[in-house]
């Protein structure tokens, strides 16, 4: 059995739908990696969802001026987890921020714990979550082949940036994580 908590970042319709302005081109490849990881973590899985705030504040106002299609309530279809993950969702943590290292996720991981990250997008929400969790003293492991970025170049660059934070953040593969479990 693997150790730590698997946080599956933002595997939502808004990122899976090829017609969405926020489509993640390799969403399906990331989803395949997530599916491989899920059985090894059992109940120790948290899915996150990015949600628009009811009323954007500060710099978020300019962000939503650029992306007004996303100003939908939390129960809107675009924010739903994709169908393949609705049966596995366990804990679902919602946040109106890129980074998902919230007090709730921190409680699930525990002090000095281990957080395994997968999901989308590598160059935004995964990166933001990894850096904040590492700053909090948590061991962070990123499953590179269970993540996808806005494009291949951004995905690769984000992984390279996170790998600069070794040993706080370690970038590996799904096979590498599953192999640690024996």
Secondary structure, 3 states (H helix, E strand, C coil): CCCCEEEEECCEHHHHCCCCCCCCCCHHHHHHHHHHHHHHHCCCEEEEEECCCCCCCCCHHHHHHHCHHHCCCCCCHHHCECHHHHCCCEEEEEECCCCCCCHHHHHHHCCCCEEEEEEECHHHHHHHHHHHHHHCCCEEEEEEEEEECCCHHHHHHHHHHHHCCCCCEEEECHHHHHHHCC
